[in-house]
Amino acid sequence: MFIAYVVVAILLSLLLLASARGDITRDPKITDQLKALGVRDSWFVPLGLVKIAGALGLLVGIAYRPLGVAAAIGVVLYFLGAVITHLRAGDKKGVGAPAVIMLVSVAPLVLAIATI
């Protein structure tokens, strides 16, 4: 199970870092969608930094599992918030991506807990 955690943590971290890059560099594909949901410009960088923190926590969690558990919980909660934001804005088409990432984020959480 340890190897499974390592693989999933690395893949999810890469996904989080790619997503954070779009937030921090204010990629129009990302920012236009966020603005349509009512997210203020001033939130883009902090949201990206939270994703980076989650990615780093998952990676450090390979060596120190409690941090990996905490990071995985944070990532699940982050994307749960994204799903709720999409639903509140009535964006049923855009809810798919954050919902999938949220569900994928459960995998490192379960694997991290199983390998403590």
Phi, psi and omega per residue, in radians:
M1 nan -0.457 3.129
F2 -1.082 -0.770 -3.128
I3 -1.112 -0.685 3.100
A4 -1.077 -0.741 3.108
Y5 -1.069 -0.785 -3.115
V6 -1.040 -0.830 -3.121
V7 -1.090 -0.850 -3.104
V8 -1.162 -0.695 3.134
A9 -1.109 -0.735 3.136
I10 -1.158 -0.801 -3.129
L11 -1.120 -0.769 3.116
L12 -1.152 -0.645 3.100
S13 -1.087 -0.728 3.105
L14 -1.105 -0.719 3.094
L15 -1.088 -0.772 3.136
L16 -1.116 -0.722 3.140
L17 -1.150 -0.687 3.098
A18 -1.125 -0.727 3.122
S19 -1.155 -0.713 3.132
A20 -1.113 -0.650 3.127
R21 -1.011 -0.750 3.126
G22 -1.097 -0.649 3.119
D23 -1.206 -0.841 -3.028
I24 -1.242 -0.668 3.138
T25 -1.488 -0.010 3.121
R26 0.990 0.874 3.070
D27 -1.045 2.176 -3.081
P28 -0.992 -0.561 3.113
K29 -1.070 -0.634 -3.121
I30 -1.460 -0.880 -3.008
T31 -1.175 -0.602 3.123
D32 -1.100 -0.719 3.132
Q33 -1.174 -0.736 3.133
L34 -1.126 -0.718 3.111
K35 -1.086 -0.669 3.125
A36 -1.122 -0.430 3.115
L37 -1.507 -0.131 3.130
G38 1.693 0.227 3.119
V39 -1.414 2.247 -3.119
R40 -1.303 2.654 3.119
D41 -0.971 -0.632 -3.082
S42 -1.177 -0.203 -3.128
W43 -1.599 -0.257 -3.035
F44 -1.024 -0.899 -3.116
V45 -1.131 -0.838 3.098
P46 -1.020 -0.680 3.108
L47 -1.124 -0.699 3.082
G48 -1.131 -0.685 3.129
L49 -1.172 -0.592 3.079
V50 -1.126 -0.710 3.092
K51 -1.118 -0.703 3.105
I52 -1.114 -0.742 3.106
A53 -1.059 -0.723 3.104
G54 -1.093 -0.754 3.131
A55 -1.099 -0.793 3.134
L56 -1.149 -0.674 3.098
G57 -1.092 -0.713 3.097
L58 -1.113 -0.706 -3.128
L59 -1.218 -0.756 3.097
V60 -1.157 -0.508 3.112
G61 -1.093 -0.283 3.052
I62 -1.105 -0.675 -3.140
A63 -1.611 -0.595 -3.089
Y64 -2.225 1.574 -2.957
R65 -0.959 -0.682 3.124
P66 -0.990 -0.624 3.089
L67 -1.208 -0.637 3.075
G68 -1.092 -0.705 3.093
V69 -1.106 -0.831 -3.133
A70 -1.078 -0.743 3.138
A71 -1.136 -0.737 3.135
A72 -1.110 -0.705 3.076
I73 -1.072 -0.772 3.126
G74 -1.075 -0.712 3.135
V75 -1.169 -0.748 3.101
V76 -1.046 -0.795 -3.129
L77 -1.156 -0.659 3.108
Y78 -1.018 -0.875 -3.090
F79 -1.328 -0.411 2.970
L80 -1.103 -0.737 3.068
G81 -1.089 -0.657 3.106
A82 -1.136 -0.734 3.106
V83 -1.079 -0.803 3.140
I84 -1.083 -0.716 3.122
T85 -1.066 -0.766 3.113
H86 -1.106 -0.763 -3.121
L87 -1.157 -0.692 3.133
R88 -1.142 -0.557 3.134
A89 -1.453 -0.052 3.140
G90 1.345 0.343 -3.102
D91 -1.635 1.372 -3.101
K92 -1.284 -0.464 3.105
K93 -1.243 -0.645 -3.063
G94 -1.497 -0.094 -3.075
V95 -1.332 -0.307 -3.055
G96 -1.073 -0.872 -3.081
A97 -1.067 -0.893 3.124
P98 -1.139 -0.535 3.121
A99 -1.168 -0.728 3.119
V100 -1.144 -0.773 3.137
I101 -1.113 -0.674 3.103
M102 -1.063 -0.790 3.135
L103 -1.158 -0.676 3.090
V104 -1.136 -0.581 -3.130
S105 -1.174 -0.331 3.111
V106 -1.223 -0.541 -3.103
A107 -1.022 -0.909 3.117
P108 -1.135 -0.509 3.094
L109 -1.109 -0.885 -3.128
V110 -1.108 -0.783 -3.128
L111 -1.163 -0.646 3.115
A112 -1.136 -0.736 3.128
I113 -1.160 -0.675 -3.117
A114 -1.194 -0.398 -3.088
T115 -1.838 0.200 3.111
I116 -1.206 nan nan
